[in-house]
Amino acid sequence: MKIPMKVDYGVRALVELAMHHGNGPVPTSEIASKQGIPESYLVQLMSTLNHCGYVQSRRGPQGGHSLAMDPSDINLHMIMTTLDGNSSPLDCLTYVSDCIFADSCAQQEIWKSVEEAIESVLANITLEHLARRQEYLSAQGV
C-alpha cells in the first residue's frame, strides 16, 4: 500500500494543528515550514480540509487555520478517505461487478481481509495520538 503525498501532507498539517489546538489559528507559512510542505500546495490542501469540515480558516493578519473538531474525533481513516477516496488495495474490491473473476477469485477474501485490517488500524489512530507522539519525539530531539 502506498500512501499518496496528498494524504501524507494532509496528516502532517492536521497534526501540526492538533499540537496547537485551542491556541488560536496557525498561519499557513508556519505549518509549511515546520512540516516541510510546499506552501502553495498547502494552501490548496487547507482549502480542501476546510471544505470537508476538518479545518476552520481565517484570513487576515491574525488569520490562519485551526481544527474545526477535537483532535480525538479525527482519525487517520477519515483523513485518508477524505483526501484519497478509494484506499482499497485493489479496484476489484471496490468495483466487484467490474471483475469477471469476482465469484471465483481465491485472492479476493485475502485482499478484503488486508483492507479491513488497514482500515481498523487507521480508524484507531487519532490526531490526538499523533500530536502527543510528535510532541514526545520533538522533546527527545528526534
N, C-alpha and C positions, 0 to 999 in steps of 0.2 A: 504494500500500500504506500502510495506516495502522497504526501501532504502538499497541496498546492501552495504556492507562495502567498496567494491572497489570504488563505487561512492562517498561515504562519504569521504574517504581518498583522492580521486582524487580532489574533490571540495575543501577540506581543503588545499591541496598542491597548487592548482591553485590560491586560494585566497591569500595564502602567497606570491606567485609570483606576483600577481596583486598589492599587497601592496608595492612591490619593483620594480614595472615596471619602466623601464628607468634608473635604478640604477646599471645595470650590473647583472651578474649571481649570484644566491644564491646557496650555497653548499647544497647538499642533507642532510648532517648532521644537518644543521641549520633548514631546513624545517621540518625534522623528529622531532627534539627537540621541536620546537615551536608549532607544530601541533599534537604532541603525536602519531605519526605514526611510526611503526617499520621500521627502516632504510632499512633492507633487503627487505621488502615489497615495500617500497617507490622506491627503485632502479628499480624494475620491473615495477611499475606503471609509473614512469617517462619515462621509455623506451617506453611504450605504448603511452603515451601522446606526446612524441617526434615523434614517428612513425605516429601518427594521425595529426600532424601539429599544435598542441596547444603549444608545448614547444620546445625551442632550448636548446640543451645540449652541454656543452663544457667540455672536460677532462682537467686534469692538476691542478697545484697548484692554478691557478686563475680561475678554472673551476666552473661549477655549472649549474644551469638551469635558464632560463628566458622565459617569454611568447613570443611566436612567432607571436602573434596577439595583438591588442589593447584589454584591458580588457572589453571595452564596446562592443566589437564584439563577445564575447563568453558568451553564456547564459547557464543556467542550463539544458535546454532541450538538447542542443548539447552535453554537457558533459555526461548526463545520457544515451543518445542514443549511444554515442561512447563507454562508459565503460560497459554498461549493455545490450545493444542491444534492446531487447524487454521490454519496460516499460509498456506494456498493463496489466491491472488488471486481464484479463482472456485470456487464449490462444485462445479461440474461436473467439476473436475479431481480432486476427492476422491471424489465420488459419481458416477462415469462412467455407471453403469447407470441413474441417475435422469434423465439428459439424453437427450431424444428426438433431438437433433442430433449425438450423440457420434460416429457413424460418418461424418458428412458435414460436420463443422464445420471451416471453414477457419481459425478462430481458435484452436482447441484446442492445436495444436502450438506456436503462438507463446506463448500463456499458460503452457504447460508449460515452455518454454524460460526464460521470465521467472522462474517459480517455482524452477527448478533453479539459475539464476544467483543468485537471492536466497539460497537455501539454502547455496550454495557460499560466498558472501561471509560469511554469518553463521557458518558452520562454521569459517572460518579466522580468526575474531576471538575471542580468549580473554579471560577476566577478567584474566589477567596482562598482556596487551597494553593493555587498557583502564585498569588500575590504573597502569601506567607512564605512559600518556598523561595521566591525571588528575594524577598527581604532577608531571609536567613542566609542565602548564598552570598548576597551582597555584603552582609555583616561579616561573613567568613573570608571575604576578599577573593572569592572565586569568580 
